[in-house]
């Protein structure tokens, strides 16, 4: 009886259904990983507003956002609030970090307007 029980347990592990479930789990895992990457998990967009686009030394940080679109909308709203839509500019930086070598200047992986 014990031998029959062990044999049936081994055949269950080799069952095509088990293999299919394992394959499905892997596929779901891969699809989930791709979805996380495409939705921007781990992205931090930081907004900067320049009231006068001719003077980029004068800028205001407006916060951190999950998406580029949120950052752009907040930057435009900030420019509207200070009546600088025409003469000002903005920038959204991806995953910005303060640089110790550059006296605290923020360095971003990518910047877009």
HELIX and SHEET records of a PDB file:
HELIX    1   1 UNK A    2  UNK A   13  1                                  12    
HELIX    2   2 UNK A   16  UNK A   38  1                                  23    
HELIX    3   3 UNK A   68  UNK A   81  1                                  14    
SHEET    1   A 4 UNK A  60  UNK A  65  0                                        
SHEET    2   A 4 UNK A  45  UNK A  50 -1                                        
SHEET    3   A 4 UNK A  89  UNK A  94 -1                                        
SHEET    4   A 4 UNK A 110  UNK A 112 -1                                        
SHEET    1   B 2 UNK A  97  UNK A  98  0                                        
SHEET    2   B 2 UNK A 106  UNK A 107 -1                                        
END                                                                             
